[in-house]
Amino acid sequence: MITIDDFLKVDIRVGTILEVSINKKAKKKAYKLKIDFGDEIGIKTSSAQITACYQEEDLIGKQIVGVVNFPPRQIADVKSEVLVLGSDSSQGVVLLNPEQKVKNGDKIC
């Protein structure tokens, strides 16, 4: 088990997807995302295995939830700076997002 103090170290924020393209060299089919997390965090890149449930054009402008303070990971030729959060569902990964539009960079609490 982890403690509440451990959990509070994880910086989870809301961002808006600005750009989407295929991460062509990824072992598993994935999108390369450019996500705006507001003035404090800025624009970050992520590689996300969400192709089963989402088309590229449906993702532009969508608000998502992501962890912004994990160290970057190299996924194929993409430096993934953010872990985009979703549920590992039978139909594929379904993104977590706020019920209402909120400001980019808002913290999840």
N, C-alpha and C positions, 0 to 999 in steps of 0.2 A: 504494500500500500504506500501511497505518497501522502504527504501532509498538505494541508491547505496552503502553507507557506511555499511548498514546492510548486503547487498549481499556480499560485500568484506570480511566480517567476515567468510563466509563459505569457508572452505579449500577443494577444489575439485582437485583430483589428478588422474593420470593414474597409473594403476597397472596391473600386469599379474597374471592370475589365475594359481596357482601351483598345488592345490589339490581340488578334488570335492568328496563329499559323500552326501548321503541322510540325512537330518535332521529328523531322525525317529520320534521324539516326537513332532514335530511342528504340530499345529492345521491344518494349510493349508500346502499342499505339498511344500517342499522347499529343497534347497541344502545348505549344509555347504561348504563354500569356504575358502581356504587359498590363500591370495592374496599378492604378493610382490609389495610394494610401494616404493622400492629403499632404499638406505642407511639411509636417514633422517627419514623416517616414519617406515620402516621395514616391516615385514610380519604381516598381520592382518587377522582376521577371520570375516566372514559375513554369515548371514543366508539370502538367497535370494529366493523369490518365482518366479523362472524362469523356472520351470520344463515343462511348456506347450510348450515352444519354443526351449529348449535345452536338449540334452542328455549329460550325465556326460562326456563322452569321447570327445565331441566336445568343451568343455569348457577349457580343459587343454591347457595352452599356449596362451589363448585369452586375449588380452588387454581390460580392461574395465575402466570405469570412476566411481569414488566413492567419497563420502564426508568422510573425515578422521578426522574431529574435532567435531563430535557429541559425546555426552557421550555414552558409551557402553549400549546396551540393552540386556536383557536376553530373548532369544526366544527359548522356550522349554529348552533343555539342552545345548544350544549354546550361548556363550557370543559374541554377534554381535558387533564388534568394528567399522564397516564401513557400510555406506549406499551405496549400489551399485545402480547406476542410470540407468533407462531405461524408455521407453515409455510404457504407459498403453494402449496397442493396442488391437484390437478385437481378435487377435490370442493369446494374453497373453503378458507378459512383454518382450519387445525387448530391449536388452542391448545397451547402448550408448558406442561407442568406437571410438578411433581416426582413421581417414581415412588412415594414414600411421603409421608404427611402430615408436614409440617414446620411450624415456628413462622412466623407471619406476620412479614414483615420480614427473614427470613433472606436473606443475600446469595448471589447466584450467583457462583461462583468458577471 
